[in-house]
Amino acid sequence: GQKDTVIFSHSSGFYNEQIELSLTNNTKDVIYYSLDGSFPKTKYSKPIVIKNSTTVRVKNKKSLKGYTQNYIFKKHSLPVVCLTINPPDLYDPISGIYVKGNNASPDPPYHGANFHKGWEKSAYIEFIDTNNVSEINQKVGVKIFGQYSTMLPQKSFAVYARKKYGDKRIRYSLFPEFKKKKYKSFLLRNSGSDYCNTHFRDAMITSLVKEMNFEKQAHRSCVVYLNGEYWGIYHLREKITEHFIQQHSDYHRDSISILKYRGQRQHNGKMNYNRMISFITKSDFSIKKNIDSLDKLMDIDNYLDYNIAQVYINNIDAGGNIRFWRPTKKHGKWRWILFDTDFGFGLSKANGYSQNTVKDYFTPSNRKWPYPNWSTLIIRRLIQNDSIKELYLKKFNYHLNHTFHSDSVISHINEFKLKLE
């Protein structure tokens, strides 16, 4: 392994004056390099003068293995994530993942655009913490992540560790509050629909409700450099996969089922989901035995907390971005995951706080979006039972006086504001 290594005279990190970067190796093989993320083709012959933020990509002539180092000429108070990607893999109209390409429809959301196709490209990623230490530096796969937010100039990335790139795990504690020190994948999120509004809405909301009884994504704010160019503030987020559920439960990733939207498969099978929805649709839950039967199929306490959070934050997109899971073992119960809340807290209109979200969630209607009938079915049926209704009101009252107390919420918002400011 040492024979195939390129040695850099300067380590990655933050610099405040120009450097002369020397490259050496333990053989007499020729070293090639690039300074824009492209495949290394320039023959190294003398030290490289670096004055501005730059990604240096290198390889030995006779090797397929490459290396990158990143030199940042600006001090940040947030960790820095550097992505090095061959520019045509980003911007080529035929194969680039960051552009519309040649087959996009002319109107938003640009159906057929390259950034909607889920293509994966190889990249190098480096994570430099605020102590100027490079904690991650490896080859990975990246995809553009999101739906409508993929149209934005600052796009989200999904990052994947795979054996074919070298290491099948990213071996670092991305989220210090967890003990987990290796990840299969994670997100670099642009704050979704909240892009360039608060630019932290979803991360703020999911961390606000961290004590409630449902799974939610951890976050860590960072700055991203793309091929040496400052690319703005992002948020590291867990990716909702079987690995995410394994992290947040006692179940192995192969012994769980994950569904999305109206029961579309994400991981493993649908289990009894369709039969459960049929039972909910047809049953009278004022009868206790029906509630008892439902309690064997889904975690009712989890669903009440999940709904309370959606109602309080006024998440008008809650009818689309739904994720839920259950263990595949016998008697496993469905649980809901809080996911994609960037429409919450009145994003779409300034007077969103005055909207009667309780009415929207609990009143049947013919609307297709937001709050379509199918998305509010479970909570509307549950509160037919007086005991469940009383429990719901008590839980909501508790959270209004604790989790959602105005002093706590405003303080929480200000923490994000100051951190990104």
C-alpha positions as CSV (number, residue, x, y, z in Angstrom):
1,G,0.0,0.0,0.0
2,Q,2.8,2.4,0.8
3,K,4.3,2.0,-2.7
4,D,1.1,3.3,-4.2
5,T,0.8,6.4,-2.0
6,V,1.3,10.0,-3.1
7,I,2.7,12.1,-0.2
8,F,1.6,15.7,0.2
9,S,3.9,18.2,1.8
10,H,0.9,20.0,3.4
11,S,-2.1,18.4,5.0
12,S,-5.7,19.4,4.2
13,G,-7.2,22.2,6.2
14,F,-7.5,26.0,6.7
15,Y,-4.7,28.3,5.5
16,N,-4.3,32.1,5.6
17,E,-1.3,32.5,3.3
18,Q,-0.2,30.8,0.1
19,I,1.6,27.5,0.2
20,E,3.9,25.6,-2.2
21,L,2.7,22.1,-2.3
22,S,5.2,19.4,-3.1
23,L,4.2,15.9,-4.2
24,T,6.3,12.8,-3.8
25,N,6.0,9.0,-3.8
26,N,8.0,5.9,-2.7
27,T,8.6,4.9,-6.3
28,K,9.9,6.7,-9.3
29,D,6.5,6.6,-10.9
30,V,5.3,9.9,-12.5
31,I,2.6,11.8,-10.5
32,Y,-0.3,13.5,-12.2
33,Y,-2.6,16.1,-10.6
34,S,-5.5,18.4,-11.3
35,L,-6.8,21.5,-9.4
36,D,-10.5,21.5,-10.5
37,G,-11.7,18.0,-9.6
38,S,-11.0,16.5,-13.0
39,F,-9.2,13.3,-13.6
40,P,-5.5,14.0,-13.0
41,K,-3.7,14.6,-16.3
42,T,-1.1,17.3,-15.6
43,K,2.4,15.9,-15.0
44,Y,3.8,17.1,-11.7
45,S,7.3,18.6,-12.0
46,K,7.7,21.4,-9.4
47,P,5.8,22.6,-6.3
48,I,2.3,23.8,-6.9
49,V,1.6,27.4,-5.6
50,I,-1.8,27.5,-4.0
51,K,-3.3,30.9,-3.1
52,N,-7.0,30.2,-3.0
53,S,-9.3,27.4,-1.8
54,T,-8.4,24.5,-4.0
55,T,-9.0,20.7,-4.3
56,V,-5.9,18.8,-5.4
57,R,-6.5,15.5,-7.0
58,V,-3.5,13.2,-7.7
59,K,-2.6,9.7,-8.8
60,N,0.5,7.8,-9.7
61,K,0.8,7.1,-13.4
62,K,0.6,3.3,-13.1
63,S,-2.2,3.2,-10.6
64,L,-5.9,3.5,-10.8
65,K,-6.1,4.7,-7.2
66,G,-6.3,8.4,-6.6
67,Y,-6.1,10.8,-3.6
68,T,-7.3,14.3,-2.8
69,Q,-6.4,17.0,-0.4
70,N,-8.3,20.2,0.2
71,Y,-6.9,23.6,1.1
72,I,-9.3,26.2,2.4
73,F,-8.3,29.9,2.5
74,K,-11.2,31.0,4.7
75,K,-11.8,30.1,8.4
76,H,-15.3,28.7,9.1
77,S,-17.1,28.3,12.4
78,L,-18.8,25.2,11.0
79,P,-17.2,21.9,9.8
80,V,-16.3,21.8,6.1
81,V,-17.2,19.0,3.7
82,C,-15.2,19.0,0.5
83,L,-16.6,17.1,-2.5
84,T,-14.3,16.5,-5.5
85,I,-16.2,15.3,-8.6
86,N,-15.1,15.1,-12.2
87,P,-16.8,18.3,-13.7
88,P,-18.4,16.5,-16.7
89,D,-20.1,14.1,-14.1
90,L,-21.8,17.3,-12.8
91,Y,-22.3,19.5,-15.8
92,D,-22.2,17.5,-19.0
93,P,-25.6,17.9,-20.8
94,I,-25.7,14.2,-21.5
95,S,-24.3,12.6,-18.3
96,G,-24.0,15.4,-15.7
97,I,-26.2,15.0,-12.6
98,Y,-26.3,18.7,-11.7
99,V,-28.0,20.0,-14.9
100,K,-31.3,19.7,-16.7
101,G,-29.6,18.0,-19.7
102,N,-31.1,17.6,-23.2
103,N,-34.3,15.8,-22.3
104,A,-35.9,18.0,-19.7
105,S,-39.4,19.3,-20.2
106,P,-39.4,23.1,-20.5
107,D,-41.5,23.8,-17.4
108,P,-40.9,23.2,-13.7
109,P,-40.3,20.6,-12.3
110,Y,-38.5,19.8,-15.5
111,H,-39.5,16.1,-15.9
112,G,-36.8,14.1,-17.6
113,A,-34.0,16.4,-16.3
114,N,-30.7,14.8,-15.5
115,F,-31.0,15.8,-11.8
116,H,-34.2,13.8,-11.5
117,K,-32.7,10.5,-12.8
118,G,-31.0,9.2,-9.7
119,W,-27.6,8.7,-11.4
120,E,-24.7,7.9,-9.1
121,K,-21.2,9.3,-9.8
122,S,-17.9,8.6,-8.0
123,A,-16.4,11.3,-5.9
124,Y,-14.0,12.0,-3.1
125,I,-15.2,13.4,0.1
126,E,-13.2,15.0,2.9
127,F,-14.6,16.2,6.3
128,I,-12.5,18.9,8.0
129,D,-13.7,19.7,11.5
130,T,-13.5,23.1,13.3
131,N,-10.2,22.0,14.9
132,N,-8.6,21.8,11.4
133,V,-8.5,18.0,11.5
134,S,-9.4,15.9,8.5
135,E,-11.7,13.2,9.9
136,I,-12.8,11.6,6.6
137,N,-11.0,11.4,3.3
138,Q,-12.3,8.6,1.0
139,K,-13.8,7.8,-2.4
140,V,-17.6,7.5,-2.4
141,G,-20.7,7.6,-4.6
142,V,-22.9,10.6,-4.8
143,K,-26.4,11.3,-6.2
144,I,-28.6,14.4,-6.4
145,F,-31.1,14.1,-3.6
146,G,-34.7,15.5,-3.4
147,Q,-37.7,16.1,-5.5
148,Y,-38.7,19.7,-6.3
149,S,-35.7,21.0,-4.4
150,T,-33.5,19.5,-7.2
151,M,-34.4,22.5,-9.3
152,L,-32.6,24.8,-7.0
153,P,-29.1,26.2,-7.7
154,Q,-27.7,24.7,-4.5
155,K,-28.7,21.0,-4.7
156,S,-28.7,18.3,-2.0
157,F,-26.4,15.3,-2.3
158,A,-26.8,11.7,-1.0
159,V,-23.4,10.2,-0.2
160,Y,-22.9,6.4,-0.3
161,A,-19.9,4.3,0.9
162,R,-19.6,1.2,-1.3
163,K,-17.0,-1.6,-1.5
164,K,-16.4,-0.8,-5.1
165,Y,-15.1,2.7,-4.1
166,G,-12.7,1.3,-1.5
167,D,-14.5,1.2,1.9
168,K,-18.1,0.1,2.3
169,R,-18.5,2.3,5.4
170,I,-17.8,6.0,6.3
171,R,-15.9,5.4,9.6
172,Y,-16.5,8.6,11.6
173,S,-19.0,9.8,14.2
174,L,-20.9,12.2,11.9
175,F,-23.3,13.1,14.7
176,P,-21.5,13.4,18.0
177,E,-24.7,12.8,20.1
178,F,-24.7,9.2,18.8
179,K,-22.2,6.4,19.6
180,K,-22.4,5.2,16.1
181,K,-19.0,5.5,14.3
182,K,-19.7,4.2,10.9
183,Y,-22.3,5.0,8.2
184,K,-23.4,3.5,5.0
185,S,-24.9,6.7,3.7
186,F,-25.9,10.2,4.7
187,L,-27.3,13.4,3.2
188,L,-25.8,16.8,2.5
189,R,-29.1,18.7,2.5
190,N,-29.8,22.3,1.2
191,S,-32.7,22.8,3.6
192,G,-35.1,21.6,0.9
193,S,-38.0,24.0,0.1
194,D,-36.7,26.3,2.9
195,Y,-33.6,27.0,0.7
196,C,-32.6,30.7,1.3
197,N,-35.5,31.3,3.6
198,T,-34.3,30.4,7.1
199,H,-32.1,27.7,5.5
200,F,-32.4,25.6,8.7
201,R,-36.2,24.9,9.1
202,D,-36.2,21.2,8.8
203,A,-33.1,20.6,11.0
204,M,-34.6,23.0,13.6
205,I,-38.0,21.2,13.7
206,T,-36.6,17.7,13.9
207,S,-34.2,18.6,16.7
208,L,-37.0,20.5,18.5
209,V,-39.0,17.3,18.9
210,K,-36.1,15.0,19.7
211,E,-37.8,13.8,22.9
212,M,-41.0,12.7,21.2
213,N,-41.9,9.1,20.5
214,F,-40.9,8.7,16.9
215,E,-37.8,8.3,14.8
216,K,-36.3,11.5,13.4
217,Q,-33.1,12.4,11.6
218,A,-30.1,13.8,13.4
219,H,-28.5,16.9,12.0
220,R,-25.1,18.7,11.9
221,S,-24.7,22.0,10.1
222,C,-21.7,22.4,7.8
223,V,-20.2,24.3,4.9
224,V,-19.6,22.5,1.5
225,Y,-16.9,23.1,-1.0
226,L,-17.5,21.6,-4.5
227,N,-14.3,21.1,-6.5
228,G,-12.6,23.8,-4.4
229,E,-15.4,26.3,-4.7
230,Y,-17.5,27.5,-1.8
231,W,-21.0,26.0,-2.2
232,G,-22.8,27.3,0.8
233,I,-24.3,26.1,4.1
234,Y,-25.7,22.6,4.1
235,H,-26.9,20.2,6.8
236,L,-25.5,16.7,7.4
237,R,-28.6,14.5,7.8
238,E,-29.1,10.8,8.4
239,K,-30.6,9.1,5.4
240,I,-33.8,7.1,6.2
241,T,-32.8,3.6,5.2
242,E,-32.7,0.2,6.9
243,H,-29.3,1.3,8.4
244,F,-31.0,4.3,10.0
245,I,-33.7,2.1,11.6
246,Q,-31.0,-0.3,12.9
247,Q,-29.3,2.8,14.5
248,H,-32.5,3.9,16.2
249,S,-33.9,0.5,17.3
250,D,-32.9,-2.9,18.5
251,Y,-33.6,-4.5,15.1
252,H,-31.1,-5.7,12.5
253,R,-31.5,-3.9,9.1
254,D,-32.6,-7.2,7.4
255,S,-35.4,-7.7,9.9
256,I,-37.4,-4.5,9.2
257,S,-39.8,-3.3,6.6
258,I,-39.9,0.4,5.5
259,L,-42.7,1.9,3.5
260,K,-43.4,5.4,2.1
261,Y,-46.2,7.6,0.9
262,R,-49.4,5.3,0.7
263,G,-47.6,2.1,1.2
264,Q,-44.9,2.0,-1.5
265,R,-42.1,-0.4,-0.7
266,Q,-38.7,1.1,0.3
267,H,-37.2,-1.9,2.1
268,N,-38.6,-5.5,2.3
269,G,-42.3,-6.2,1.9
270,K,-45.6,-4.5,2.8
271,M,-46.3,-7.0,5.6
272,N,-49.9,-6.4,6.8
273,Y,-50.1,-2.7,5.9
274,N,-52.9,-2.9,3.4
275,R,-55.0,-5.1,5.6
276,M,-54.4,-2.7,8.5
277,I,-55.6,0.2,6.5
278,S,-58.7,-1.8,5.4
279,F,-59.4,-2.6,9.0
280,I,-59.0,1.1,10.0
281,T,-61.4,2.1,7.2
282,K,-64.1,-0.3,8.1
283,S,-64.0,-0.5,11.9
284,D,-65.9,1.5,14.5
285,F,-63.2,2.5,17.0
286,S,-65.7,3.7,19.6
287,I,-65.7,0.0,20.4
288,K,-62.8,-0.8,22.7
289,K,-62.0,-4.3,21.2
290,N,-61.3,-2.7,17.8
291,I,-58.8,-0.3,19.4
292,D,-57.3,-3.3,21.2
293,S,-57.0,-5.1,17.8
294,L,-55.4,-2.0,16.2
295,D,-52.9,-1.7,19.0
296,K,-51.5,-5.0,18.0
297,L,-50.8,-3.7,14.5
298,M,-49.5,-0.2,15.0
299,D,-47.8,1.7,17.8
300,I,-50.7,4.1,18.7
301,D,-48.7,6.2,21.1
302,N,-46.1,6.7,18.4
303,Y,-48.7,7.8,15.9
304,L,-50.3,10.3,18.3
305,D,-47.0,11.9,19.0
306,Y,-46.2,11.9,15.2
307,N,-49.6,13.6,14.5
308,I,-49.2,16.2,17.3
309,A,-45.8,17.2,15.9
310,Q,-47.3,17.6,12.4
311,V,-50.3,19.6,13.6
312,Y,-48.2,21.9,15.8
313,I,-45.6,22.7,13.1
314,N,-48.3,23.2,10.5
315,N,-46.6,20.8,8.0
316,I,-48.8,21.3,4.9
317,D,-46.7,18.7,3.1
318,A,-47.5,15.9,5.6
319,G,-49.7,14.2,3.0
320,G,-46.8,13.4,0.8
321,N,-43.6,12.9,2.7
322,I,-44.5,9.9,4.9
323,R,-42.2,7.2,6.1
324,F,-43.1,4.3,8.4
325,W,-41.6,1.0,9.4
326,R,-42.1,-2.2,11.5
327,P,-40.1,-5.2,12.5
328,T,-40.7,-8.2,10.2
329,K,-41.1,-10.5,13.2
330,K,-44.5,-11.8,14.2
331,H,-46.5,-9.2,16.2
332,G,-44.3,-6.3,14.9
333,K,-46.0,-2.9,15.0
334,W,-45.9,-0.1,12.5
335,R,-44.1,3.1,13.6
336,W,-44.0,6.5,11.9
337,I,-40.9,8.6,11.2
338,L,-40.9,12.4,11.1
339,F,-39.5,13.3,7.7
340,D,-39.1,16.4,5.5
341,T,-40.7,19.1,7.5
342,D,-39.4,22.1,5.6
343,F,-42.9,23.3,4.7
344,G,-43.6,23.7,8.5
345,F,-43.8,26.9,10.5
346,G,-45.5,28.8,7.8
347,L,-43.0,28.6,4.9
348,S,-45.6,29.0,2.2
349,K,-47.4,32.0,3.7
350,A,-46.5,34.6,6.3
351,N,-49.8,34.1,8.3
352,G,-49.4,30.3,8.5
353,Y,-49.5,30.5,12.3
354,S,-53.2,31.5,12.0
355,Q,-54.1,28.4,10.0
356,N,-56.4,26.0,11.8
357,T,-54.3,22.9,11.3
358,V,-56.4,20.9,13.8
359,K,-59.4,21.4,11.5
360,D,-57.3,20.5,8.4
361,Y,-56.2,17.2,9.9
362,F,-59.5,16.2,11.5
363,T,-62.1,17.2,8.8
364,P,-62.7,15.0,5.8
365,S,-62.5,16.8,2.4
366,N,-62.1,16.2,-1.3
367,R,-58.8,18.1,-1.6
368,K,-55.8,16.3,-3.3
369,W,-53.2,18.4,-1.5
370,P,-52.5,19.3,1.2
371,Y,-54.1,16.9,3.8
372,P,-55.8,14.5,1.4
373,N,-58.3,12.2,3.1
374,W,-56.1,9.1,2.9
375,S,-53.3,10.9,4.8
376,T,-55.5,12.0,7.7
377,L,-57.6,8.7,7.9
378,I,-55.8,7.1,10.8
379,I,-56.0,10.0,13.2
380,R,-59.6,10.8,12.3
381,R,-60.5,7.2,13.0
382,L,-58.5,6.9,16.2
383,I,-60.3,9.8,18.0
384,Q,-63.6,8.1,17.5
385,N,-62.5,6.4,20.7
386,D,-63.1,8.6,23.8
387,S,-60.1,7.2,25.6
388,I,-57.8,7.8,22.7
389,K,-59.2,11.3,22.2
390,E,-58.6,12.1,25.9
391,L,-55.0,10.7,25.7
392,Y,-54.4,12.8,22.5
393,L,-55.6,16.0,24.2
394,K,-53.5,15.3,27.4
395,K,-50.4,14.6,25.3
396,F,-50.9,17.7,23.2
397,N,-51.5,19.8,26.3
398,Y,-48.2,18.5,27.8
399,H,-46.2,19.3,24.7
400,L,-47.7,22.8,24.4
401,N,-46.5,23.5,27.9
402,H,-43.1,21.8,27.5
403,T,-41.8,20.8,24.1
404,F,-43.6,23.6,22.3
405,H,-43.5,26.3,25.1
406,S,-42.9,29.6,23.3
407,D,-39.8,30.3,25.3
408,S,-38.2,27.0,24.4
409,V,-39.1,27.2,20.7
410,I,-37.9,30.8,20.3
411,S,-34.6,29.9,22.1
412,H,-34.2,26.8,19.9
413,I,-34.8,28.9,16.7
414,N,-32.3,31.5,17.9
415,E,-29.6,28.9,18.5
416,F,-29.8,27.9,14.8
417,K,-29.9,31.5,13.7
418,L,-26.8,32.4,15.6
419,K,-24.9,29.3,14.5
420,L,-25.5,30.0,10.8
421,E,-25.1,33.8,11.1
